[in-house]
């Protein structure tokens, strides 16, 4: 999946599907490094959302935005976002051991 801003309706051929992106409230994190370690960003962000008393996960897929791709994989910069909604009131937060 890719999010690409469009200025008009594109002419598509091949296995493409166009879907509108409505936006909304997202929690995000920036990952710097090779794409092979991007799972660490997803895990860290998801754990942060679970511990947060202000927001919870919302329906919808995560979004990954490639901000910079470099020949040196350690310099790749990618943003990862999960859709969230504001939590009304506080909820019980499970504390670690």
N, C-alpha and C positions, 0 to 999 in steps of 0.2 A: 504494500500500500504506500501511496505517496500523497502528500498534500502539496499542491502546486497552485499558486494564484493564477487565475485566468482572466483575461480582459476580452470577453466575448466567448461565444460558443465555438469550441475547436472542431475541426474536421477530424474524425477518428477512424482509423482502420485497425483491424487486429483485435486482440483480446483486451479491450479497454472498457471500463465502466466508469461513468461520471456520476459522482455523488456530491450533493451539496454539503458543505461543512458549516453548521449553524453557529459554531463558536460556543461560548459559555465560560463557566468557571473551571479552571484547571489548576492542578498542583504540578510543579515541574522541577526538574533537576538538569544540570548540564553535566555531560560525560565527556571527558577529554581522554583519548586513548584509542586503542584499536577496537574495531567493531566486534571482535571476538569476546570482549569483556563488557559489552553493553548490558548484559543480564544483571551485572552488579548495580547499574544505575536503576533499572526497573525494580530490583529487590529493595534497594535502599529507599527509594521513593515510596514504594508500597508500604514498607514498614513504618515510614514516617507518617503516612496517612492513617494507618491503623492506630498509631499512638496519639494522634491529634484529637483533641476534644472539640475542635471547631468545625471540622469537615469530615465527610464520609465519602466513600466511592459512589459515583453516579453511574447509571447505565451508559454504555457506549465504549468504543474501543480506545486504547491508548493511542497517543500521537507521537511520532518520532520525526524530528526535523534535523536534517543534516545541514549544519551551519558552515562547516569547513571540512573539506576532504583534502588531505595532504599526501604527498608521496611517502612521508614518514608517518606510519600508522599511529605512532604515539602522539601525533599532533591533530588527529581527527577530533572535531568538536561536534557533538550531537546533543540535542535537547530532547528530553523524554517527558511526556505529560500524561497524567491520568485525569479524566473528568471527575469532578467532585461537586458536592452540594454542601451548603452550610448546614451544620447540625443545630437543631433548635434545643437549647438547654444543654446541660452537660450529660455525658453518658459515662457509664462505668468504664474505666480504662484499666486493663489488666497490667499489673506491675510485674516486672521481671523477678526472678528468684532472689 
